[in-house]
Amino acid sequence: MVAAGEHMSMAAASYMQLFVTLKERASEPLLERLSIFFEGNRAVLTELTAAAELVEPIDVSALPEEQRLFVAEARTAILALHNDAQYLASAGPVILSMLGNNTPRRYLIIFQNPAELRPTGGFIGSFALVDIEHGEIKNLQIPAGGSYDLQGTLKKHVFAPLPLHIINSRWEFQDANWFPDFPTSARKLMWFLEKSQGPSVDGVIAINASVLPDLLHVVGSVKLASGSELNAETALETVRDTIDSAKISDSAHTKSKPKEIIANAAPAVIETIKAGKAEHFLPLITVLLKSLENRDVQLFARDSDMQRQISEFGWDGAMRDNPAGDFLSVIATNIGGQKTDARITQKIDHQAKISDDGTVNVTVRINRTQTESGRNFEGGPNISYVRFYVPAGSTLVTADGFSAPSERMFNAPDAWEKEDEDLKKTETEVGFHGASGTRITDEFGHRAFGNWMITTPGSSVDAVVSYTLPFKVQPQTPSAILKVVNALSAQTRAANYSLFVQRQSGSPATTLTSRVILPDAWRLGWITDSSAHVAENGALLSVPFLTDLYYGLTAHTYASHTDTKKKN
């Protein structure tokens, strides 16, 4: 530990020198300072790697009891710091490339509002076109009228996805993030931009509104040209109030530009970040990386090599999979429900019951609660089309608790509107569950069950789907060594089950519960998540659903149980 401590001291000294250098070169362009930061991080990483190699082999349990806690905490801290520095070292080149260190870039940036939830994070109220070269913004355009400014120039007329016909049978730019797979939605956004006489872009960046207060917590308040101020505590409220007031003025036939505050705020925030202090660098990069990890920021690049790197980091917002087991992603799309998702809380209850023959029957119950009405455009019913993405080939058994809007609310397509080819390729119709009105499709390597949930202010609504997985949880053939171990412990066979639950970007406060119920003759062996509540016949996991969840378990049957069952 002494040698590791020396390397940690060297790492700390390197970080201190890095921040001194950044402070001395504060007037240099952003890209230059970022390059300095990532280069300095590599020097820190060298020392942290040496420290990590020294502490990694330590067996804390073999130490005297009075030393264990200190050594365990120090070891954990060193390994965590090493992982963070290694992650920064890998991410640096990708970030610099995105900022145009080698070639100029043009991006479409969409600003998503999770208060009006859409598949990739929220309704696209505003967007920006930005040209960037060597880290410097050469041109920034943010239409004051928001995404609707493209309606008049859109020359293509294609059918919107069926649920969107509540608001418009014609598919348009502001509704293009229909696909929960962000790369697919990004390509569609680029298509709509080009068909609206907009430019070709090198990529798409989605930013959820929740990122703004996180940035302001680091850099402090921002003054706008209008004299108003944005701070971390009230920024979202200020933006919402300004936009809502403009919408009310519009309804009173007063000419206004509801998204103008975003057009004014974005350059001010960018300039504040660029002029930030040296000590802001690491916190700002931490906010960026956290936002990418949580899918509050999602990236898509037209260049295949860059997109591959983005995907490797998990920054692409793509639909994932769990090839070896169970999968679930619940995607809600607010259609005509205004900003009511700001007042929604949600519970997702997943239960997998394994039968004696290995068949897995899954029940997913979703509860959505809307508190009483409050702010402008946050009242009224929350009208959401909810899709349950499950393993491909799953068979829907029952669906209950759903409530579809009146057919009178749907707009019939105009004669000149055509079927959209991308939508046709992405969504394959499988069938229709007549009793519940549930639509069944195959999308992104998954089966999807889609139906409506309408939650009025002050109410709570439950809906449930039950389905059978396309595979069985089969016993594994043990190795020769395991056969001996199993014989000594009376175990006769073992089987594995795993679940990956992908969180929707921008989703409301959600509690996720997952239960696995084993056959009577089976007993739980082990489970990967130590926070799970375990019993002989299964496990229960309940967590705040803040990020994707994965867990796996192994179960065994025992000769004694089998023999008892045969005797009976």
C-alpha positions as CSV (number, residue, x, y, z in Angstrom):
1,M,0.0,0.0,0.0
2,V,2.9,2.4,0.6
3,A,4.1,2.1,-3.0
4,A,0.5,2.6,-4.2
5,G,0.3,5.7,-2.1
6,E,3.4,7.1,-3.7
7,H,1.8,6.6,-7.1
8,M,-1.4,8.3,-5.9
9,S,0.6,11.2,-4.7
10,M,2.2,11.6,-8.1
11,A,-1.2,11.3,-9.7
12,A,-2.6,14.1,-7.5
13,A,0.5,16.3,-8.3
14,S,-0.1,15.7,-12.0
15,Y,-3.7,16.8,-11.7
16,M,-2.8,19.9,-9.7
17,Q,-0.2,20.8,-12.4
18,L,-2.8,20.2,-15.1
19,F,-5.3,22.7,-13.6
20,V,-2.5,25.3,-13.2
21,T,-1.7,24.9,-16.9
22,L,-5.4,25.2,-17.8
23,K,-5.7,28.4,-15.8
24,E,-2.6,29.9,-17.4
25,R,-3.9,29.1,-20.9
26,A,-7.5,30.1,-20.2
27,S,-7.6,32.5,-23.2
28,E,-6.8,29.7,-25.7
29,P,-9.6,28.1,-27.8
30,L,-11.8,25.5,-26.2
31,L,-10.4,22.6,-28.4
32,E,-6.8,23.5,-27.3
33,R,-7.7,23.4,-23.6
34,L,-9.6,20.2,-24.1
35,S,-6.5,18.7,-25.8
36,I,-4.4,19.8,-22.8
37,F,-6.8,18.3,-20.4
38,F,-6.9,14.9,-22.1
39,E,-3.1,14.9,-22.5
40,G,-2.7,15.7,-18.8
41,N,-5.2,12.9,-18.0
42,R,-2.9,10.4,-19.7
43,A,-0.1,11.4,-17.4
44,V,-2.4,10.9,-14.4
45,L,-3.5,7.6,-15.8
46,T,0.1,6.3,-15.9
47,E,0.4,6.8,-12.1
48,L,-3.1,5.4,-11.4
49,T,-2.4,2.3,-13.5
50,A,0.7,1.6,-11.5
51,A,-1.2,2.1,-8.2
52,A,-4.1,-0.1,-9.4
53,E,-1.7,-2.9,-10.4
54,L,-0.4,-2.9,-6.9
55,V,-3.7,-3.0,-5.0
56,E,-5.7,-5.2,-7.4
57,P,-4.2,-8.6,-6.1
58,I,-4.6,-7.7,-2.4
59,D,-6.8,-10.2,-0.6
60,V,-8.4,-8.0,2.1
61,S,-9.8,-11.0,4.0
62,A,-6.2,-12.2,4.6
63,L,-5.2,-9.0,6.4
64,P,-5.4,-8.3,10.2
65,E,-8.9,-7.3,11.1
66,E,-7.9,-3.8,12.2
67,Q,-6.4,-3.1,8.7
68,R,-9.2,-4.5,6.6
69,L,-11.6,-1.5,6.5
70,F,-8.9,1.0,5.7
71,V,-7.3,-1.1,3.0
72,A,-10.6,-2.1,1.4
73,E,-11.8,1.5,1.2
74,A,-8.4,2.6,-0.2
75,R,-8.3,-0.2,-2.7
76,T,-11.9,0.5,-3.9
77,A,-11.1,4.2,-4.3
78,I,-7.9,3.6,-6.3
79,L,-9.6,1.2,-8.7
80,A,-12.5,3.6,-9.2
81,L,-10.2,6.5,-10.0
82,H,-8.2,4.3,-12.3
83,N,-11.4,3.3,-14.2
84,D,-12.5,6.9,-14.5
85,A,-9.2,8.1,-15.8
86,Q,-9.0,5.2,-18.3
87,Y,-12.6,6.0,-19.5
88,L,-11.6,9.7,-20.0
89,A,-8.5,8.6,-21.9
90,S,-10.6,6.5,-24.3
91,A,-13.4,9.0,-24.6
92,G,-11.0,12.0,-25.3
93,P,-10.3,11.2,-29.0
94,V,-14.0,10.7,-29.8
95,I,-15.0,14.0,-28.1
96,L,-12.3,15.9,-29.9
97,S,-13.3,14.4,-33.3
98,M,-16.9,15.3,-32.7
99,L,-15.8,18.9,-32.1
100,G,-14.1,19.0,-35.5
101,N,-10.4,18.7,-34.6
102,N,-9.6,17.1,-37.9
103,T,-12.5,18.3,-40.2
104,P,-15.4,20.7,-40.0
105,R,-18.6,19.3,-38.8
106,R,-22.3,20.3,-39.1
107,Y,-24.8,18.9,-36.6
108,L,-28.5,18.9,-36.1
109,I,-29.1,19.4,-32.4
110,I,-32.6,18.6,-31.1
111,F,-33.8,19.8,-27.8
112,Q,-36.1,17.3,-26.2
113,N,-38.7,18.0,-23.4
114,P,-39.3,15.0,-21.2
115,A,-42.4,16.7,-19.7
116,E,-44.0,15.7,-23.0
117,L,-42.4,12.2,-23.3
118,R,-41.5,10.8,-26.6
119,P,-39.5,7.5,-27.5
120,T,-36.0,9.1,-27.5
121,G,-36.6,11.4,-24.5
122,G,-39.2,14.1,-25.2
123,F,-41.0,16.2,-27.7
124,I,-38.7,18.1,-30.1
125,G,-39.9,21.6,-29.4
126,S,-36.7,23.3,-30.8
127,F,-33.7,22.4,-32.8
128,A,-30.4,24.0,-33.9
129,L,-28.0,23.7,-36.8
130,V,-24.4,24.2,-35.8
131,D,-21.2,24.4,-37.8
132,I,-18.1,23.6,-35.8
133,E,-14.5,23.6,-36.7
134,H,-11.5,23.0,-34.3
135,G,-13.9,23.3,-31.4
136,E,-15.2,26.7,-32.4
137,I,-18.8,27.4,-33.4
138,K,-18.7,29.1,-36.8
139,N,-22.4,29.2,-37.3
140,L,-25.4,28.6,-35.0
141,Q,-29.0,28.7,-36.2
142,I,-32.0,28.2,-33.8
143,P,-35.4,29.0,-35.3
144,A,-37.4,31.2,-33.0
145,G,-40.5,29.3,-34.0
146,G,-39.0,26.0,-33.0
147,S,-39.5,22.7,-34.9
148,Y,-42.8,23.9,-36.4
149,D,-40.8,26.3,-38.6
150,L,-40.1,23.4,-41.0
151,Q,-43.8,22.6,-41.6
152,G,-44.1,25.1,-44.4
153,T,-41.1,23.9,-46.4
154,L,-41.7,20.1,-46.1
155,K,-42.3,18.8,-49.6
156,K,-42.8,15.1,-48.8
157,H,-46.2,13.8,-47.7
158,V,-46.0,10.5,-45.9
159,F,-48.2,8.7,-43.4
160,A,-47.3,9.2,-39.8
161,P,-47.1,6.1,-37.5
162,L,-50.7,5.1,-36.7
163,P,-50.9,6.4,-33.1
164,L,-49.6,9.8,-34.2
165,H,-52.8,10.2,-36.3
166,I,-54.4,11.7,-33.2
167,I,-52.5,14.9,-33.9
168,N,-51.7,14.6,-37.5
169,S,-51.9,12.0,-40.2
170,R,-49.0,13.6,-42.0
171,W,-45.6,12.8,-40.5
172,E,-43.4,15.8,-39.8
173,F,-40.0,16.7,-38.4
174,Q,-41.2,17.4,-34.8
175,D,-42.6,13.9,-34.5
176,A,-39.8,12.1,-36.2
177,N,-38.3,10.6,-33.0
178,W,-40.9,7.9,-33.1
179,F,-38.4,5.1,-32.8
180,P,-36.9,4.3,-29.4
181,D,-33.7,3.3,-31.2
182,F,-32.0,6.6,-31.5
183,P,-29.9,5.9,-34.6
184,T,-33.1,5.1,-36.5
185,S,-34.9,8.2,-35.2
186,A,-31.7,10.3,-36.1
187,R,-31.7,9.1,-39.6
188,K,-35.4,10.0,-40.0
189,L,-34.8,13.4,-38.5
190,M,-32.0,14.0,-41.1
191,W,-34.4,12.8,-43.8
192,F,-37.1,15.2,-42.7
193,L,-34.6,18.1,-42.5
194,E,-33.4,17.5,-46.1
195,K,-37.0,17.1,-47.4
196,S,-37.8,20.5,-45.7
197,Q,-35.1,22.2,-47.9
198,G,-32.7,22.0,-45.0
199,P,-29.0,21.1,-45.3
200,S,-27.3,17.7,-45.1
201,V,-25.6,17.2,-41.7
202,D,-22.8,15.1,-40.3
203,G,-24.8,13.9,-37.3
204,V,-27.6,14.4,-34.8
205,I,-27.2,15.3,-31.1
206,A,-30.2,14.9,-28.8
207,I,-30.2,16.9,-25.6
208,N,-32.9,16.5,-22.9
209,A,-34.0,19.6,-21.0
210,S,-32.7,18.1,-17.7
211,V,-29.1,18.7,-18.9
212,L,-29.4,22.5,-18.6
213,P,-29.6,22.7,-14.8
214,D,-26.8,20.2,-14.5
215,L,-24.6,22.5,-16.6
216,L,-25.6,25.6,-14.6
217,H,-24.8,23.9,-11.4
218,V,-21.2,23.9,-12.6
219,V,-20.8,27.2,-14.4
220,G,-23.3,29.3,-12.4
221,S,-26.1,31.6,-13.6
222,V,-26.3,32.9,-17.1
223,K,-27.5,36.4,-18.1
224,L,-29.6,36.7,-21.3
225,A,-29.7,39.6,-23.6
226,S,-33.2,40.3,-22.5
227,G,-32.0,40.9,-19.0
228,S,-33.4,37.8,-17.4
229,E,-31.2,35.2,-15.7
230,L,-31.1,31.4,-15.8
231,N,-29.8,29.6,-12.8
232,A,-29.7,25.9,-11.9
233,E,-32.7,26.0,-9.6
234,T,-35.2,27.8,-11.8
235,A,-33.9,27.5,-15.4
236,L,-36.4,25.0,-16.6
237,E,-39.3,26.8,-14.9
238,T,-38.2,30.1,-16.5
239,V,-38.0,28.6,-20.0
240,R,-41.4,26.8,-19.6
241,D,-43.1,29.9,-18.3
242,T,-41.8,32.0,-21.2
243,I,-42.8,29.5,-23.8
244,D,-46.2,28.9,-22.2
245,S,-46.9,32.7,-22.0
246,A,-46.0,33.0,-25.7
247,K,-48.4,30.2,-26.6
248,I,-51.2,31.9,-24.6
249,S,-50.4,35.1,-26.6
250,D,-50.7,33.1,-29.8
251,S,-54.1,31.8,-28.8
252,A,-55.1,35.4,-28.3
253,H,-54.0,36.2,-31.8
254,T,-50.9,38.1,-30.7
255,K,-47.9,37.5,-32.9
256,S,-45.1,35.8,-30.8
257,K,-42.2,33.4,-31.2
258,P,-42.6,30.9,-28.3
259,K,-39.1,29.3,-28.7
260,E,-37.3,32.6,-28.9
261,I,-36.0,32.2,-25.4
262,I,-34.2,29.0,-26.4
263,A,-32.7,30.8,-29.4
264,N,-31.4,33.4,-27.0
265,A,-30.4,31.1,-24.1
266,A,-28.3,28.6,-26.1
267,P,-25.6,31.0,-27.3
268,A,-25.4,32.5,-23.8
269,V,-24.9,29.1,-22.1
270,I,-22.3,28.1,-24.8
271,E,-20.3,31.3,-24.2
272,T,-20.4,30.9,-20.5
273,I,-19.1,27.3,-20.8
274,K,-16.3,28.4,-23.2
275,A,-15.2,31.1,-20.8
276,G,-15.4,28.8,-17.8
277,K,-12.7,28.5,-15.2
278,A,-10.1,25.8,-15.2
279,E,-11.7,24.1,-12.2
280,H,-14.9,23.8,-14.3
281,F,-13.3,21.4,-16.8
282,L,-13.5,18.2,-14.9
283,P,-17.1,18.8,-13.6
284,L,-18.3,19.8,-17.0
285,I,-16.8,16.7,-18.6
286,T,-18.3,14.6,-15.8
287,V,-21.8,16.2,-16.5
288,L,-21.3,15.3,-20.2
289,L,-20.3,11.7,-19.6
290,K,-23.0,11.2,-17.0
291,S,-25.6,12.6,-19.5
292,L,-24.3,10.3,-22.2
293,E,-24.5,7.3,-19.9
294,N,-28.1,8.1,-18.8
295,R,-29.1,8.9,-22.4
296,D,-29.9,12.5,-21.6
297,V,-27.5,13.2,-24.4
298,Q,-27.5,10.9,-27.4
299,L,-25.2,11.0,-30.5
300,F,-25.4,9.8,-34.0
301,A,-22.8,10.3,-36.7
302,R,-23.2,9.7,-40.5
303,D,-19.6,8.6,-40.6
304,S,-19.6,4.8,-39.9
305,D,-16.3,4.7,-38.1
306,M,-17.2,7.5,-35.8
307,Q,-20.6,5.9,-35.2
308,R,-18.9,2.6,-34.3
309,Q,-16.9,4.4,-31.7
310,I,-20.0,6.2,-30.3
311,S,-21.8,2.8,-30.1
312,E,-18.9,1.1,-28.3
313,F,-19.2,3.7,-25.6
314,G,-23.0,3.2,-25.4
315,W,-23.6,6.9,-26.3
316,D,-25.8,6.1,-29.4
317,G,-29.1,5.5,-27.6
318,A,-29.6,2.3,-29.5
319,M,-32.1,-0.4,-28.5
320,R,-30.1,-3.1,-26.7
321,D,-30.6,-6.8,-26.4
322,N,-30.0,-9.7,-24.1
323,P,-29.2,-12.6,-26.5
324,A,-28.8,-15.1,-23.6
325,G,-32.0,-14.3,-21.8
326,D,-35.0,-12.1,-21.1
327,F,-35.4,-8.5,-22.1
328,L,-37.9,-5.6,-21.4
329,S,-38.2,-2.0,-22.3
330,V,-41.3,0.0,-21.7
331,I,-41.6,3.0,-24.1
332,A,-44.3,5.6,-23.5
333,T,-45.2,8.2,-26.2
334,N,-47.3,11.2,-25.1
335,I,-49.5,12.1,-28.0
336,G,-51.7,15.1,-27.5
337,G,-51.3,15.0,-23.7
338,Q,-49.5,18.3,-23.5
339,K,-46.7,18.5,-20.8
340,T,-48.4,16.2,-18.4
341,D,-45.5,13.8,-18.0
342,A,-44.0,16.4,-15.6
343,R,-46.7,15.2,-13.2
344,I,-46.5,11.5,-13.9
345,T,-44.9,8.9,-11.6
346,Q,-44.6,5.3,-12.7
347,K,-44.2,1.7,-11.4
348,I,-43.1,-1.2,-13.5
349,D,-43.6,-4.7,-12.0
350,H,-42.1,-7.6,-13.9
351,Q,-42.6,-11.2,-12.9
352,A,-41.1,-14.3,-14.6
353,K,-42.6,-17.6,-13.5
354,I,-40.7,-20.7,-14.6
355,S,-42.6,-23.9,-15.0
356,D,-41.3,-27.4,-14.4
357,D,-40.6,-27.9,-18.1
358,G,-38.6,-24.6,-18.3
359,T,-41.4,-22.6,-19.9
360,V,-41.2,-18.9,-18.8
361,N,-44.5,-17.0,-18.4
362,V,-43.9,-13.3,-17.9
363,T,-46.4,-10.7,-16.5
364,V,-45.6,-7.0,-16.7
365,R,-47.8,-4.5,-14.9
366,I,-47.4,-0.8,-15.3
367,N,-48.9,1.8,-13.0
368,R,-49.0,5.4,-14.0
369,T,-50.2,8.2,-11.6
370,Q,-50.8,11.8,-12.4
371,T,-50.9,14.3,-9.6
372,E,-53.4,17.2,-9.7
373,S,-53.2,19.8,-12.4
374,G,-50.9,22.7,-11.9
375,R,-49.1,24.8,-14.4
376,N,-50.1,25.9,-17.9
377,F,-50.2,22.9,-20.4
378,E,-49.7,20.4,-17.5
379,G,-53.4,19.8,-16.9
380,G,-55.7,17.5,-18.6
381,P,-55.3,13.8,-19.4
382,N,-52.0,12.2,-20.1
383,I,-52.6,10.3,-23.4
384,S,-49.8,7.8,-24.0
385,Y,-49.2,5.0,-26.4
386,V,-47.2,2.5,-24.5
387,R,-45.0,-0.2,-26.2
388,F,-43.6,-3.2,-24.3
389,Y,-40.5,-4.5,-26.1
390,V,-39.8,-8.1,-25.2
391,P,-37.7,-11.0,-26.7
392,A,-38.4,-11.7,-30.4
393,G,-40.9,-14.5,-30.8
394,S,-42.7,-14.0,-27.5
395,T,-46.4,-14.9,-27.5
396,L,-49.0,-12.5,-26.0
397,V,-51.4,-14.3,-23.8
398,T,-53.5,-11.6,-22.2
399,A,-53.6,-7.8,-22.0
400,D,-55.8,-5.7,-19.7
401,G,-56.4,-2.2,-18.3
402,F,-55.7,-0.3,-21.5
403,S,-58.0,2.5,-22.7
404,A,-57.8,3.8,-26.3
405,P,-58.9,7.3,-27.3
406,S,-62.1,7.8,-29.2
407,E,-61.8,6.9,-32.9
408,R,-63.2,10.4,-33.6
409,M,-59.8,11.8,-32.4
410,F,-57.9,10.2,-35.2
411,N,-57.2,12.0,-38.4
412,A,-57.7,10.2,-41.7
413,P,-54.8,10.5,-44.1
414,D,-55.1,12.7,-47.2
415,A,-55.3,11.1,-50.6
416,W,-51.8,12.4,-51.6
417,E,-50.0,11.0,-48.5
418,K,-48.0,7.9,-49.1
419,E,-46.7,5.1,-47.0
420,D,-43.3,5.8,-45.5
421,E,-40.7,3.3,-46.6
422,D,-38.5,3.6,-43.5
423,L,-41.5,2.9,-41.2
424,K,-42.6,-0.1,-43.3
425,K,-39.1,-1.6,-43.1
426,T,-38.8,-1.0,-39.3
427,E,-42.2,-2.1,-38.1
428,T,-43.4,-5.5,-39.2
429,E,-47.0,-6.2,-38.4
430,V,-47.5,-9.5,-36.6
431,G,-51.1,-9.4,-35.4
432,F,-53.7,-7.7,-33.3
433,H,-55.1,-8.9,-29.9
434,G,-58.8,-8.4,-30.4
435,A,-59.9,-8.6,-26.8
436,S,-57.7,-5.7,-25.7
437,G,-56.9,-3.8,-28.9
438,T,-53.2,-4.5,-28.5
439,R,-51.1,-4.1,-31.6
440,I,-48.3,-6.7,-32.0
441,T,-45.2,-5.8,-34.2
442,D,-41.6,-6.9,-34.6
443,E,-39.1,-4.0,-34.3
444,F,-35.3,-3.8,-33.7
445,G,-35.0,-7.5,-33.1
446,H,-37.8,-7.5,-30.5
447,R,-41.5,-8.2,-30.3
448,A,-43.5,-5.1,-29.3
449,F,-47.0,-5.0,-27.7
450,G,-48.5,-1.5,-28.1
451,N,-51.6,0.0,-26.5
452,W,-53.0,3.2,-24.9
453,M,-53.0,4.4,-21.3
454,I,-55.0,7.5,-20.4
455,T,-54.3,9.0,-17.0
456,T,-56.4,12.0,-15.8
457,P,-55.2,14.4,-13.1
458,G,-55.4,12.9,-9.7
459,S,-55.9,9.4,-11.0
460,S,-53.9,6.2,-11.1
461,V,-54.1,3.6,-13.9
462,D,-52.9,0.0,-14.1
463,A,-52.3,-2.0,-17.3
464,V,-50.9,-5.5,-17.6
465,V,-49.6,-7.7,-20.4
466,S,-48.8,-11.5,-20.0
467,Y,-46.7,-13.4,-22.5
468,T,-44.7,-16.5,-22.9
469,L,-41.0,-16.3,-23.8
470,P,-39.8,-18.0,-27.0
471,F,-37.2,-20.1,-25.1
472,K,-37.1,-22.3,-22.1
473,V,-34.8,-22.1,-19.1
474,Q,-33.1,-25.4,-19.7
475,P,-30.9,-27.4,-17.3
476,Q,-27.2,-27.1,-18.1
477,T,-25.1,-30.3,-18.5
478,P,-22.5,-30.0,-15.7
479,S,-18.7,-30.5,-16.3
480,A,-16.9,-33.5,-14.8
481,I,-15.8,-31.5,-11.8
482,L,-19.3,-30.0,-11.2
483,K,-20.8,-33.5,-11.4
484,V,-18.7,-34.5,-8.4
485,V,-19.7,-31.3,-6.6
486,N,-23.4,-31.8,-7.5
487,A,-23.3,-35.4,-6.3
488,L,-21.9,-34.3,-2.9
489,S,-24.5,-31.7,-2.5
490,A,-27.4,-33.7,-4.0
491,Q,-27.8,-31.3,-6.8
492,T,-29.0,-32.9,-10.0
493,R,-29.2,-30.0,-12.6
494,A,-28.8,-26.3,-12.9
495,A,-30.3,-23.6,-15.1
496,N,-29.7,-19.9,-15.7
497,Y,-32.1,-17.0,-16.1
498,S,-31.1,-13.4,-16.8
499,L,-33.0,-10.1,-17.5
500,F,-32.0,-6.9,-19.1
501,V,-34.3,-3.9,-18.6
502,Q,-33.6,-0.9,-20.8
503,R,-34.7,2.5,-19.4
504,Q,-36.4,5.0,-21.7
505,S,-34.5,8.3,-22.0
506,G,-36.4,11.1,-20.2
507,S,-38.8,8.7,-18.5
508,P,-40.6,9.9,-15.4
509,A,-39.7,8.9,-11.8
510,T,-40.1,5.1,-11.9
511,T,-39.8,2.2,-9.5
512,L,-38.9,-1.1,-11.1
513,T,-39.7,-4.4,-9.4
514,S,-38.7,-7.8,-10.8
515,R,-39.6,-11.2,-9.4
516,V,-38.5,-14.6,-10.5
517,I,-40.6,-17.6,-9.3
518,L,-38.9,-21.0,-9.6
519,P,-40.6,-24.4,-9.9
520,D,-41.4,-26.2,-6.6
521,A,-38.5,-28.6,-7.0
522,W,-35.9,-25.9,-7.7
523,R,-33.9,-23.8,-5.3
524,L,-32.0,-20.6,-5.9
525,G,-28.3,-21.0,-6.2
526,W,-26.9,-17.5,-6.6
527,I,-27.9,-14.1,-8.0
528,T,-25.6,-11.4,-9.5
529,D,-27.3,-8.5,-7.6
530,S,-26.5,-8.5,-3.9
531,S,-29.4,-6.1,-3.2
532,A,-32.0,-8.7,-4.2
533,H,-34.3,-10.3,-1.7
534,V,-33.8,-14.0,-2.0
535,A,-35.9,-17.0,-1.0
536,E,-35.7,-20.7,-1.7
537,N,-38.1,-20.5,-4.6
538,G,-37.0,-17.3,-6.2
539,A,-35.8,-13.7,-5.9
540,L,-37.2,-10.2,-5.7
541,L,-35.4,-7.0,-6.8
542,S,-36.9,-3.5,-6.4
543,V,-35.0,-0.4,-7.3
544,P,-35.4,3.2,-8.4
545,F,-35.2,2.9,-12.2
546,L,-32.5,5.4,-12.9
547,T,-30.4,3.5,-15.4
548,D,-30.5,0.2,-17.3
549,L,-30.8,-2.9,-15.1
550,Y,-29.2,-6.3,-15.6
551,Y,-29.2,-9.3,-13.3
552,G,-28.8,-13.1,-13.7
553,L,-29.4,-16.1,-11.4
554,T,-28.7,-19.8,-11.3
555,A,-31.1,-22.3,-9.8
556,H,-30.7,-26.0,-8.9
557,T,-32.9,-29.0,-8.3
558,Y,-31.8,-31.4,-5.6
559,A,-32.2,-35.2,-5.5
560,S,-34.0,-35.1,-2.2
561,H,-36.7,-32.8,-3.6
562,T,-37.0,-34.9,-6.8
563,D,-37.2,-38.1,-4.9
564,T,-39.8,-36.7,-2.5
565,K,-41.9,-35.6,-5.4
566,K,-41.7,-39.1,-7.0
567,K,-42.7,-40.8,-3.8
568,N,-45.8,-38.6,-3.4
